Amino acid sequence: MTNETALDRPRAAKSAARRKHLLDTARNLFVDQGFHQTGMAQIAAASGIAVGQIYRDFANKEAIIAAICETEITAWLDEETLSAAVAANDRDAILAWIERVGFEEPDCDDRRLMCELLAEAGRNPAINQMHTKVDMRLRDSLGAALGSLAPAATAQRHATVADFIIAMSWGMVALRELSPDSDHETLHARLSALLRQEVAALED
């Protein structure tokens, strides 16, 4: 190991910590006041990181939200767990993964960020492009799960069940925001039962 390599490690750790602090701060601002109302100057002021440094790390505000979403979608999809379940042909584990992705209810901040991004996707081409990539990644994972459970079913049937799962997932997010006093646990159980019926029909 060279001295230069040894010296690079603290710098890399410091850079990673600065980046995480910036993303955490920006995320909080996006949740509290919306993407459209949050500027780079506000992110700089709240994070204590100079605007010039922010622009060295991120080209623009859209790049910041893309980095936030990349981290969160990776954790949410947990593709390694799905890959292991598919490789083992573990039906119960695959179903558990599908139910978690489809019906695990995000917390209040996550819901607000999701709704904010969905609204922004309709007016910001860069956010729309990012949302499209996230949607494709989700559909690829759902396709792998459903394809493993029902390899004889057509791609169109897989896509229809994936649409069903995604629609229910967004519906639960909207219901939690719009009707927080609804009986979400009962609805969750009902939707899970419907999902299992759809998967069983797909397998048949």
C-alpha positions as CSV (number, residue, x, y, z in Angstrom):
1,M,0.0,0.0,0.0
2,T,1.4,3.4,-1.0
3,N,1.3,6.5,1.2
4,E,-0.9,8.1,-1.4
5,T,-3.4,5.3,-1.2
6,A,-3.4,5.5,2.6
7,L,-4.0,9.3,2.4
8,D,-6.8,8.8,-0.1
9,R,-8.9,6.8,2.4
10,P,-9.6,9.5,4.9
11,R,-10.4,11.9,2.0
12,A,-12.8,9.4,0.4
13,A,-14.5,8.8,3.8
14,K,-14.9,12.5,4.3
15,S,-16.3,12.9,0.8
16,A,-18.8,10.1,1.4
17,A,-19.9,11.6,4.7
18,R,-20.3,15.0,3.1
19,R,-22.4,13.5,0.3
20,K,-24.6,11.6,2.7
21,H,-25.2,14.7,4.8
22,L,-26.1,16.7,1.7
23,L,-28.5,14.0,0.5
24,D,-30.1,13.7,3.9
25,T,-30.5,17.4,4.2
26,A,-31.9,17.8,0.6
27,R,-34.3,14.9,1.2
28,N,-35.7,16.6,4.4
29,L,-36.2,19.9,2.5
30,F,-37.9,18.1,-0.4
31,V,-40.3,16.4,2.0
32,D,-41.0,19.6,4.0
33,Q,-41.5,22.1,1.2
34,G,-41.5,20.2,-2.0
35,F,-39.0,19.7,-4.8
36,H,-40.2,22.7,-6.8
37,Q,-39.9,25.1,-3.9
38,T,-36.4,23.9,-2.8
39,G,-33.4,25.6,-4.4
40,M,-29.7,24.8,-4.4
41,A,-29.1,27.9,-2.2
42,Q,-31.5,26.5,0.4
43,I,-29.8,23.1,0.3
44,A,-26.4,24.8,0.8
45,A,-27.7,26.9,3.7
46,A,-29.4,24.0,5.5
47,S,-26.4,21.6,5.0
48,G,-23.6,24.1,5.7
49,I,-22.0,23.0,2.4
50,A,-20.9,25.7,0.0
51,V,-22.9,25.9,-3.3
52,G,-19.7,25.5,-5.3
53,Q,-18.9,22.2,-3.5
54,I,-22.5,21.0,-4.1
55,Y,-22.1,21.6,-7.8
56,R,-18.8,19.8,-7.9
57,D,-20.6,16.7,-6.5
58,F,-23.9,17.1,-8.3
59,A,-24.6,18.8,-11.7
60,N,-28.1,20.1,-10.6
61,K,-31.0,19.5,-8.3
62,E,-32.3,16.7,-10.4
63,A,-29.0,14.8,-9.9
64,I,-29.5,15.1,-6.1
65,I,-32.9,13.6,-6.2
66,A,-31.7,10.9,-8.6
67,A,-29.0,10.0,-6.1
68,I,-31.6,9.9,-3.2
69,C,-33.9,7.7,-5.3
70,E,-31.0,5.4,-6.3
71,T,-30.2,4.7,-2.7
72,E,-33.8,4.2,-1.6
73,I,-34.9,2.1,-4.6
74,T,-31.9,-0.2,-4.0
75,A,-32.8,-0.7,-0.3
76,W,-36.5,-1.1,-1.1
77,L,-36.2,-3.6,-3.9
78,D,-33.5,-5.7,-2.1
79,E,-32.8,-7.4,-5.4
80,E,-30.2,-9.7,-3.7
81,T,-32.9,-11.3,-1.6
82,L,-35.1,-11.8,-4.6
83,S,-32.3,-13.3,-6.6
84,A,-31.5,-15.8,-3.9
85,A,-35.2,-16.8,-3.6
86,V,-35.4,-17.3,-7.3
87,A,-32.2,-19.3,-7.5
88,A,-33.5,-21.5,-4.7
89,N,-37.0,-21.7,-6.3
90,D,-38.4,-20.8,-2.9
91,R,-42.0,-20.0,-3.6
92,D,-42.8,-18.7,-0.1
93,A,-39.8,-16.3,-0.1
94,I,-40.6,-15.0,-3.5
95,L,-44.2,-14.4,-2.5
96,A,-43.0,-12.7,0.7
97,W,-40.8,-10.4,-1.4
98,I,-43.7,-9.5,-3.7
99,E,-46.0,-8.7,-0.8
100,R,-43.3,-6.6,0.9
101,V,-42.6,-4.6,-2.3
102,G,-46.3,-4.3,-3.1
103,F,-47.8,-3.6,0.3
104,E,-45.2,-2.5,2.8
105,E,-46.4,0.9,3.8
106,P,-43.8,3.7,3.7
107,D,-43.5,6.1,6.6
108,C,-44.9,9.6,6.4
109,D,-41.7,11.2,5.0
110,D,-41.3,8.4,2.3
111,R,-45.0,8.8,1.3
112,R,-44.7,12.6,0.9
113,L,-41.5,12.2,-1.1
114,M,-43.1,9.6,-3.4
115,C,-46.1,11.9,-4.0
116,E,-43.9,14.9,-4.6
117,L,-41.9,13.0,-7.2
118,L,-45.0,11.7,-8.9
119,A,-46.3,15.2,-9.2
120,E,-43.0,16.5,-10.4
121,A,-42.7,13.8,-13.0
122,G,-45.6,15.4,-14.8
123,R,-43.8,18.7,-15.3
124,N,-40.1,18.0,-15.1
125,P,-38.6,15.9,-18.0
126,A,-35.5,15.0,-16.0
127,I,-37.6,13.7,-13.1
128,N,-39.9,12.0,-15.5
129,Q,-37.0,10.2,-17.0
130,M,-35.7,9.1,-13.6
131,H,-39.2,7.9,-12.6
132,T,-39.3,5.8,-15.8
133,K,-36.0,4.2,-15.0
134,V,-37.2,3.4,-11.5
135,D,-40.5,2.0,-12.8
136,M,-38.6,-0.2,-15.3
137,R,-36.3,-1.5,-12.5
138,L,-39.4,-2.4,-10.4
139,R,-41.1,-4.1,-13.3
140,D,-37.9,-6.1,-14.1
141,S,-37.8,-7.3,-10.5
142,L,-41.5,-8.2,-10.5
143,G,-41.1,-9.9,-13.8
144,A,-38.3,-12.1,-12.4
145,A,-40.4,-13.0,-9.4
146,L,-43.5,-13.8,-11.4
147,G,-41.6,-15.5,-14.1
148,S,-40.0,-17.8,-11.5
149,L,-43.4,-18.6,-9.9
150,A,-45.2,-19.1,-13.2
151,P,-42.8,-19.8,-16.1
152,A,-45.5,-21.1,-18.4
153,A,-47.6,-18.0,-18.2
154,T,-47.3,-15.4,-21.0
155,A,-45.3,-12.2,-20.7
156,Q,-48.5,-10.3,-21.1
157,R,-50.1,-12.1,-18.1
158,H,-47.0,-11.4,-16.0
159,A,-47.2,-7.7,-17.0
160,T,-50.9,-7.5,-16.1
161,V,-50.2,-8.9,-12.6
162,A,-47.3,-6.6,-12.2
163,D,-49.6,-3.7,-13.1
164,F,-52.1,-4.9,-10.5
165,I,-49.3,-5.0,-7.8
166,I,-48.0,-1.5,-8.7
167,A,-51.5,0.0,-8.8
168,M,-52.4,-1.5,-5.4
169,S,-49.1,-0.2,-4.0
170,W,-49.7,3.4,-5.1
171,G,-53.3,3.1,-4.0
172,M,-52.2,2.3,-0.5
173,V,-49.8,5.2,-0.5
174,A,-52.5,7.6,-1.6
175,L,-55.1,6.2,0.9
176,R,-52.6,6.5,3.8
177,E,-52.1,10.2,2.9
178,L,-55.7,11.1,2.1
179,S,-57.5,8.9,4.7
180,P,-55.1,8.3,7.6
181,D,-57.9,7.0,9.8
182,S,-59.0,4.2,7.4
183,D,-58.6,0.6,8.5
184,H,-55.3,0.0,6.7
185,E,-54.5,-3.3,8.3
186,T,-57.8,-4.9,7.2
187,L,-57.3,-3.6,3.7
188,H,-53.7,-4.7,3.6
189,A,-54.8,-8.3,4.5
190,R,-57.5,-8.2,1.9
191,L,-55.1,-7.0,-0.8
192,S,-52.6,-9.7,0.2
193,A,-55.3,-12.3,-0.2
194,L,-56.2,-10.9,-3.7
195,L,-52.6,-10.9,-4.7
196,R,-52.2,-14.6,-3.7
197,Q,-55.3,-15.4,-5.7
198,E,-53.8,-13.6,-8.7
199,V,-50.5,-15.5,-8.4
200,A,-52.3,-18.8,-8.0
201,A,-54.3,-18.1,-11.1
202,L,-51.1,-17.2,-12.9
203,E,-49.4,-20.4,-11.8
204,D,-52.4,-22.5,-13.1
